[in-house]
Amino acid sequence: MEEAYVRGDLEACTALNFEFHRSVIHCAGNSVLKKSISSIMKGPGWFWLTRVYYEKPVLVFSSIAEHKMILEAIKSHDAEAVERCVRAHFSNIRLNWDDQMGREEEEERVT
């Protein structure tokens, strides 16, 4: 994902982002987590996540950094650190979602 970002290949960044999440979920072996995340990946939220990379490429860099922190926590076998990193990642996604949706609502009111 980092190499794709450096090349400016946002399509590859999106595909690799999906692959990162699928891999982590697969390795977790948690069927509840898999169902929960799968529903998000198929819904409008995931569509937004792919679109936002094209609108705000700096978020790709943030995702890369957050993914690295998650992987380091996994490698250290520190469940609490993994949880903190994943929660922070989802929190940042949510903040960006809220920010984007607020701007779109404002644009709709103006037009």
C-alpha positions as CSV (number, residue, x, y, z in Angstrom):
1,M,0.0,0.0,0.0
2,E,2.9,2.3,0.8
3,E,4.6,1.7,-2.5
4,A,1.3,2.2,-4.4
5,Y,0.8,5.5,-2.5
6,V,4.3,6.7,-3.5
7,R,3.5,5.9,-7.1
8,G,0.2,7.8,-6.8
9,D,-1.8,4.6,-7.6
10,L,-4.9,5.2,-5.5
11,E,-6.7,2.3,-7.2
12,A,-4.0,-0.1,-5.9
13,C,-4.1,1.6,-2.5
14,T,-7.9,0.9,-2.3
15,A,-7.4,-2.8,-3.3
16,L,-4.6,-3.3,-0.9
17,N,-6.5,-1.6,1.9
18,F,-9.3,-4.1,1.3
19,E,-6.8,-6.9,1.3
20,F,-5.2,-5.8,4.6
21,H,-8.6,-5.9,6.3
22,R,-9.5,-9.2,4.8
23,S,-6.2,-10.7,5.9
24,V,-6.5,-9.5,9.5
25,I,-10.1,-10.7,9.7
26,H,-9.1,-14.1,8.3
27,C,-6.2,-14.5,10.6
28,A,-8.4,-13.5,13.6
29,G,-10.6,-16.6,13.0
30,N,-13.5,-14.8,14.6
31,S,-16.8,-15.5,12.8
32,V,-18.7,-12.6,14.5
33,L,-15.9,-10.2,13.5
34,K,-15.9,-11.6,10.0
35,K,-19.7,-11.1,9.6
36,S,-19.6,-7.6,11.1
37,I,-16.8,-6.3,8.9
38,S,-18.2,-8.1,5.8
39,S,-21.4,-6.2,6.2
40,I,-19.5,-3.0,6.3
41,M,-17.4,-3.9,3.3
42,K,-20.5,-4.5,1.2
43,G,-22.4,-1.4,2.4
44,P,-22.3,2.3,1.5
45,G,-19.7,2.9,4.2
46,W,-17.1,0.9,2.2
47,F,-18.1,2.7,-1.0
48,W,-17.3,5.9,0.8
49,L,-14.0,4.6,2.0
50,T,-12.9,3.8,-1.5
51,R,-14.1,7.2,-2.8
52,V,-12.5,9.2,-0.1
53,Y,-9.0,8.1,-1.1
54,Y,-9.5,9.8,-4.4
55,E,-10.8,13.0,-2.8
56,K,-8.3,13.1,0.1
57,P,-5.2,11.0,-0.7
58,V,-3.5,12.1,2.5
59,L,-5.9,9.7,4.3
60,V,-4.1,6.8,2.5
61,F,-0.9,7.8,4.4
62,S,-2.9,7.9,7.6
63,S,-4.3,4.4,6.9
64,I,-0.8,3.1,6.2
65,A,0.5,4.4,9.5
66,E,-2.5,3.0,11.4
67,H,-2.2,-0.4,9.6
68,K,1.5,-0.5,10.6
69,M,0.7,0.1,14.2
70,I,-2.0,-2.6,14.1
71,L,0.5,-5.1,12.6
72,E,3.2,-4.2,15.2
73,A,0.7,-4.8,18.0
74,I,-0.3,-8.1,16.5
75,K,3.3,-9.2,16.1
76,S,3.9,-8.3,19.8
77,H,1.0,-10.6,20.8
78,D,-0.3,-7.7,22.9
79,A,-4.1,-8.0,22.7
80,E,-4.7,-4.8,24.5
81,A,-2.5,-2.9,22.1
82,V,-4.2,-4.5,19.2
83,E,-7.5,-3.4,20.5
84,R,-6.3,0.2,21.1
85,C,-4.9,0.4,17.6
86,V,-8.0,-1.0,15.9
87,R,-10.3,1.3,18.0
88,A,-8.1,4.3,17.0
89,H,-8.3,3.2,13.3
90,F,-12.1,2.9,13.4
91,S,-12.3,6.2,15.3
92,N,-10.3,8.0,12.6
93,I,-12.4,6.4,9.9
94,R,-15.6,7.6,11.7
95,L,-14.2,11.2,12.1
96,N,-13.4,11.3,8.4
97,W,-16.8,9.9,7.6
98,D,-18.6,12.5,9.8
99,D,-16.5,15.3,8.3
100,Q,-17.2,14.2,4.7
101,M,-20.9,13.7,5.3
102,G,-21.2,17.1,7.0
103,R,-19.6,18.7,4.0
104,E,-21.9,16.9,1.5
105,E,-24.9,17.9,3.5
106,E,-23.7,21.5,3.5
107,E,-23.1,21.4,-0.2
108,E,-26.7,20.0,-0.8
109,R,-28.2,22.9,1.3
110,V,-26.2,25.5,-0.7
111,T,-27.3,24.1,-4.1
